[in-house]
Amino acid sequence: MSPRIVRTVAELRAELAPHRADGIGFVPTMGALHEGHLALLRAARDENGTVVLSIFVNPTQFGEAADLEAYPRTEDRDVALAAEAGADVVFAPSVEEMYPAGFATTVSVGGAVAETLEGALRGRSHFDGVATVVAKLLLAVQPDRAYFGAKDAQQVVVVRRMVEDLGIPVEIVARPTSRDADGLARSSRNTRLSDAERELAAALPRSLRAAQDAFADGVRDPRRLAGAVRDELAAAGLEPEYVEIVDAGSLEPIAEVVRPALLALAVRVGPVRLIDNVVLVPGVDDRIPLTPVERSHR
Ligand code: PAF
């Protein structure tokens, strides 16, 4: 059945009011849905009576106007895919609905969780934009559970911090990164890669896998593990914006991987900035499967 599309918070609240007792699952997105989003929707479908998808390209989390402009907008296709994955309601507000004239509040998460990695590269405003819009969306939907992909690992840590600090009554569920057969993390931005760039981008998961292989061989020094990533990227002619290994919970730097550590990277491939990560857990061998694919991936 086609989901009901609502554009205002008032309509959304009225639509959800009769369904609260059965549990509400929420998947916030910026649209251009891919298999990763659909996996989140299916998980929400399994665990809740009602499933809400939001589609809102949030201008406050984009640093570059060109990136915001180029962000794919495919609402009709998204709604059709969301219907198949079991969404009941699609909340697709306008910019004016989310940020009406006079809007003057920012939710800002401090400390390493927001200031390292993407925060260091994209500036404070990125996670301020994410935290503010996610807070607004959570207040609008008031879900029991909200679902996020582990590809945006730092976003999950920032949102968890915010939810705990503000006492927002919602369970944040992080689901594993969805990957193409050759390991590339699924992202709405991948559609902007040419065929040649898409082929180059396969070096990202290969580089993470090289570090996972070294980790499985007993390497615990973050510099050596990051070196394995850099070498693999360099072999493909790619220069990362960062390759960092940090504590998976606090995102603080570490001297040795003795607890779960987040290995995260950002790399520009052609016009597109891609991010990816894996968590290295001592005693756990969980490597990215890499299956070569024909280039008929789209
Ligand atoms: O991950 C995203 O798509 C966005 O950052 C989110 C959580 C929908 C907030 O705009």
Residues whose N, C-alpha, C, O or C-beta is under 5 A from the ligand:
A	BS01	PAF	P28 T29 M30 F56 N58 V130 V133
